[in-house]
Amino acid sequence: MVHSSIKSYKYKIGKNQYLVIKITQSAHAETHLGNALASNAVNVKIDKTRKKRSSRKS
């Protein structure tokens, strides 16, 4: 992997919330003898944590 850049944006349109992740990568591989593999793969994991609701009992 030669270069990697990640930017994330959050948008809210009405009641809907959108998360946009922009990933830009470049990979380079070269060899004089044999095989070379330049992988441009990415793993993205998004976890949504729920907000705790406090219940008040009187």
Backbone torsions as a table, in degrees:
resi	resn	phi	psi	omega
1	MET	NA	124.5	-178.5
2	VAL	-93.2	-45.1	-175.1
3	HIS	-147.7	142.2	178.1
4	SER	-143.4	134.9	179.4
5	SER	-138.8	130.9	-177.8
6	ILE	-127.8	129.8	174.8
7	LYS	-131.3	139.9	179.2
8	SER	-127.3	142.2	-179.0
9	TYR	-129.8	141.6	175.2
10	LYS	-114.7	132.7	178.6
11	TYR	-126.8	145.4	174.0
12	LYS	-127.4	118.7	179.1
13	ILE	-122.3	107.8	-176.2
14	GLY	66.8	-127.2	177.6
15	LYS	-90.9	-7.5	-176.1
16	ASN	-92.0	138.4	175.5
17	GLN	-113.6	134.1	-177.5
18	TYR	-120.9	139.8	174.8
19	LEU	-118.4	120.0	-179.6
20	VAL	-111.7	124.0	178.4
21	ILE	-114.3	120.3	-179.9
22	LYS	-108.1	117.0	-177.5
23	ILE	-117.2	123.2	178.0
24	THR	-119.4	124.6	-177.8
25	GLN	-135.3	155.3	170.7
26	SER	-141.5	141.9	-179.9
27	ALA	-132.5	150.1	-177.3
28	HIS	-143.9	135.2	177.1
29	ALA	-145.8	139.6	175.7
30	GLU	-149.4	154.2	179.5
31	THR	-150.4	154.9	176.0
32	HIS	-91.2	-33.3	178.4
33	LEU	-138.0	136.7	176.5
34	GLY	97.0	-158.6	-176.3
35	ASN	-112.0	148.5	176.0
36	ALA	-134.5	143.1	-178.9
37	LEU	-127.8	121.2	175.3
38	ALA	-102.7	108.7	-176.8
39	SER	-94.2	135.0	179.2
40	ASN	-118.7	36.3	-177.0
41	ALA	-87.0	156.7	179.2
42	VAL	-143.0	143.7	175.1
43	ASN	-112.7	125.3	-179.5
44	VAL	-122.6	128.6	177.5
45	LYS	-127.0	123.9	-179.1
46	ILE	-118.7	121.6	177.0
47	ASP	-113.0	132.8	176.6
48	LYS	-106.2	117.5	178.3
49	THR	-93.3	134.0	179.9
50	ARG	-83.9	143.2	177.2
51	LYS	-78.5	138.2	179.6
52	LYS	-77.5	132.7	177.0
53	ARG	-98.6	127.3	178.6
54	SER	-90.8	126.1	179.8
55	SER	-100.4	123.5	179.3
56	ARG	-100.4	125.2	176.2
57	LYS	-115.7	128.1	179.7
58	SER	-114.3	NA	NA
